[in-house]
């Protein structure tokens, strides 16, 4: 009984974070790091029930919601959480239709769901450069993705949510080093997905990232130090 009470009180002290796109490569790292954190607790939003075992084995709650469902379904998953991280993506092998439905409409619906559920803190994993010029400069096959991210970012910035937008470089599956280069504008480069997840955790733990967006690549500055200086 006492152990249950202590566990309950410990959970009450933690920021509960809904990870949208939890079954993705960044998402899995992120849920793992959140569950190892002393100040955060994860809820994994997944598309299929058969994906739940990985997260339940980490002690994380799950919610089965497809991003192509309506805002109410996402808002229901967000009930009782303190923050949302959008790390979903249509993937490189889908067409323009999925890019619109996931990277743009899915992101905007998640922002609206956060508002509906009363969740103020929102972290968006975007693309490295989503400025208008980047859309015009992108190869034809990549331009729809950049455009989707551009408008999703713009939508988020137009709200009163406590947002952070992270613009990672070329994503790799290399082992993370926990060292990065982060800033308003940095030289284009690669970044392990594992280190992107570390940066999300550090951003959630540091209120100085609220209302800011920054580019992120591999570097030589420890993650926590880099995020404190944003």
C-alpha positions as CSV (number, residue, x, y, z in Angstrom):
1,X,0.0,0.0,0.0
2,X,2.8,2.4,1.0
3,X,4.8,1.5,-2.1
4,X,1.7,2.1,-4.4
5,X,1.2,5.5,-2.7
6,X,4.9,6.5,-3.2
7,X,4.8,5.4,-6.9
8,X,1.6,7.5,-7.4
9,X,3.2,10.5,-5.8
10,X,6.3,10.1,-7.9
11,X,4.2,10.0,-11.1
12,X,2.3,13.1,-10.0
13,X,5.6,15.0,-9.9
14,X,6.5,14.1,-13.5
15,X,5.6,15.8,-16.7
16,X,3.5,13.4,-18.7
17,X,4.4,13.5,-22.4
18,X,2.3,12.2,-25.3
19,X,4.7,11.1,-28.1
20,X,2.9,11.2,-31.4
21,X,4.7,8.9,-33.9
22,X,6.1,6.8,-31.0
23,X,6.7,3.7,-33.1
24,X,9.0,5.6,-35.5
25,X,12.7,5.5,-35.2
26,X,13.1,8.8,-33.2
27,X,9.9,8.0,-31.3
28,X,11.2,4.7,-29.9
29,X,14.4,6.3,-28.7
30,X,12.4,9.2,-27.2
31,X,10.0,7.0,-25.2
32,X,13.0,5.0,-23.9
33,X,14.8,8.2,-22.8
34,X,11.7,9.7,-21.2
35,X,11.1,6.5,-19.2
36,X,14.6,6.8,-17.9
37,X,14.1,10.4,-16.9
38,X,13.5,11.5,-13.3
39,X,11.2,14.3,-14.4
40,X,9.2,12.9,-17.4
41,X,6.8,10.1,-18.1
42,X,5.8,8.9,-21.6
43,X,2.5,8.0,-23.2
44,X,3.0,6.5,-26.6
45,X,0.5,7.2,-29.4
46,X,0.7,4.4,-31.9
47,X,-1.3,3.4,-35.0
48,X,-1.7,-0.3,-34.2
49,X,-2.3,-2.3,-31.1
50,X,0.4,-4.8,-32.0
51,X,2.9,-2.1,-31.6
52,X,2.1,-1.7,-27.9
53,X,4.3,-4.4,-26.4
54,X,7.6,-2.4,-26.9
55,X,6.2,0.6,-25.0
56,X,4.4,-1.4,-22.3
57,X,7.6,-3.2,-21.6
58,X,9.1,0.2,-20.8
59,X,6.3,0.9,-18.4
60,X,4.7,3.6,-20.8
61,X,1.0,4.1,-21.3
62,X,-0.2,3.7,-24.9
63,X,-3.0,5.1,-27.0
64,X,-4.0,3.6,-30.3
65,X,-4.9,6.4,-32.7
66,X,-4.3,6.8,-36.4
67,X,-3.2,10.4,-37.4
68,X,-5.7,10.3,-40.2
69,X,-8.5,10.1,-37.6
70,X,-10.2,13.3,-36.5
71,X,-9.0,15.9,-34.0
72,X,-11.3,14.5,-31.2
73,X,-9.5,11.1,-31.4
74,X,-6.1,12.7,-30.9
75,X,-7.4,15.0,-28.2
76,X,-8.8,12.0,-26.3
77,X,-5.3,10.5,-26.4
78,X,-3.9,13.8,-25.0
79,X,-6.2,13.9,-22.0
80,X,-4.3,14.1,-18.8
81,X,-0.9,14.8,-20.4
82,X,1.3,17.9,-19.9
83,X,3.1,18.0,-23.2
84,X,3.0,16.7,-26.7
85,X,5.9,15.8,-29.0
86,X,5.1,15.4,-32.7
87,X,7.6,13.1,-34.2
88,X,5.4,11.4,-36.8
89,X,6.3,11.3,-40.5
90,X,5.0,9.7,-43.6
91,X,8.4,8.3,-44.5
92,X,10.5,8.5,-47.7
93,X,8.7,5.8,-49.6
94,X,5.1,7.3,-49.6
95,X,3.5,9.6,-52.1
96,X,2.6,13.3,-51.9
97,X,-0.9,12.3,-50.5
98,X,0.6,10.7,-47.4
99,X,2.9,13.7,-47.0
100,X,-0.1,16.0,-46.9
101,X,-2.2,13.7,-44.6
102,X,0.6,13.0,-42.0
103,X,3.2,15.7,-42.1
104,X,0.8,18.6,-42.7
105,X,-2.7,17.6,-41.7
106,X,-1.6,15.2,-39.0
107,X,0.6,17.8,-37.5
108,X,-2.1,20.6,-37.6
109,X,-4.7,18.2,-36.1
110,X,-2.3,17.4,-33.3
111,X,-1.8,21.1,-32.6
112,X,-5.6,21.6,-32.5
113,X,-6.0,18.5,-30.3
114,X,-3.5,20.0,-27.9
115,X,-5.6,23.1,-27.7
116,X,-8.8,21.1,-27.2
117,X,-7.2,19.0,-24.5
118,X,-5.7,22.0,-22.7
119,X,-2.1,20.9,-23.3
120,X,0.1,24.0,-23.5
121,X,3.6,22.5,-24.1
122,X,4.3,21.3,-27.7
123,X,7.5,20.1,-29.3
124,X,7.6,19.7,-33.1
125,X,10.2,17.7,-34.9
126,X,10.4,19.5,-38.3
127,X,12.7,19.5,-41.2
128,X,16.2,21.2,-41.3
129,X,15.1,24.3,-43.2
130,X,11.4,25.0,-43.7
131,X,11.7,28.6,-44.8
132,X,9.9,29.6,-48.0
133,X,13.2,29.8,-49.8
134,X,13.9,26.1,-48.9
135,X,10.7,25.0,-50.6
136,X,11.7,26.8,-53.8
137,X,15.2,25.3,-53.7
138,X,14.2,21.7,-52.8
139,X,14.4,19.0,-55.5
140,X,11.0,18.3,-57.0
141,X,10.6,15.0,-55.0
142,X,11.4,16.6,-51.7
143,X,9.6,20.0,-52.1
144,X,6.1,18.6,-51.0
145,X,7.7,17.5,-47.7
146,X,9.4,20.8,-47.1
147,X,6.1,22.6,-47.9
148,X,4.1,20.4,-45.5
149,X,6.6,21.1,-42.7
150,X,6.7,24.8,-43.5
151,X,2.9,25.2,-43.1
152,X,2.7,22.9,-40.1
153,X,5.4,25.0,-38.3
154,X,3.6,28.2,-39.3
155,X,0.4,26.9,-37.9
156,X,2.0,26.0,-34.6
157,X,3.7,29.4,-34.3
158,X,0.4,31.1,-34.8
159,X,-1.0,29.6,-31.6
160,X,-0.5,30.5,-28.0
161,X,1.0,27.1,-27.2
162,X,4.4,26.9,-25.5
163,X,6.1,25.5,-28.5
164,X,9.6,24.4,-29.4
165,X,10.4,23.6,-33.1
166,X,13.5,21.4,-33.7
167,X,15.0,21.3,-37.2
168,X,17.3,18.3,-37.4
169,X,19.8,17.7,-40.2
170,X,20.0,14.5,-42.2
171,X,18.8,11.7,-39.9
172,X,21.0,8.6,-39.5
173,X,20.8,5.4,-37.4
174,X,24.4,5.9,-36.2
175,X,24.9,5.5,-32.4
176,X,24.3,8.8,-30.7
177,X,27.2,10.6,-29.1
178,X,25.1,12.9,-26.8
179,X,27.0,15.8,-28.4
180,X,25.4,18.2,-30.9
181,X,25.6,21.6,-32.6
182,X,22.4,23.6,-32.1
183,X,21.5,27.1,-33.1
184,X,19.2,29.4,-35.0
185,X,21.2,28.6,-38.1
186,X,24.0,26.0,-38.3
187,X,25.9,24.4,-41.2
188,X,23.9,21.6,-42.8
189,X,25.0,18.1,-41.6
190,X,23.9,14.8,-40.2
191,X,22.5,13.9,-36.8
192,X,21.8,10.4,-35.3
193,X,18.1,9.9,-34.5
194,X,19.1,8.9,-31.0
195,X,20.6,12.3,-30.4
196,X,17.5,14.1,-31.7
197,X,15.6,12.2,-29.1
198,X,18.0,13.3,-26.4
199,X,17.5,16.9,-27.5
200,X,13.8,16.6,-27.3
201,X,14.1,15.4,-23.6
202,X,16.5,18.3,-22.8
203,X,14.1,20.8,-24.5
204,X,11.2,19.5,-22.4
205,X,13.3,19.9,-19.3
206,X,14.3,23.5,-20.1
207,X,11.7,26.2,-20.3
208,X,14.2,28.5,-22.1
209,X,13.4,26.6,-25.3
210,X,9.7,27.8,-25.2
211,X,8.9,30.0,-28.2
212,X,12.0,29.1,-30.0
213,X,13.1,27.0,-33.0
214,X,16.6,25.8,-33.9
215,X,18.6,23.7,-36.3
216,X,20.4,20.7,-35.0
217,X,23.3,18.6,-36.3
218,X,26.0,16.4,-34.8
219,X,28.7,18.4,-33.0
220,X,30.9,18.6,-30.0
221,X,28.7,20.3,-27.4
222,X,27.0,18.1,-24.7
223,X,23.3,18.0,-25.3
224,X,22.2,19.6,-22.1
225,X,24.8,22.4,-22.4
226,X,23.7,23.1,-26.0
227,X,20.0,23.3,-25.1
228,X,20.7,25.6,-22.1
229,X,22.4,28.0,-24.5
230,X,19.5,28.1,-27.1
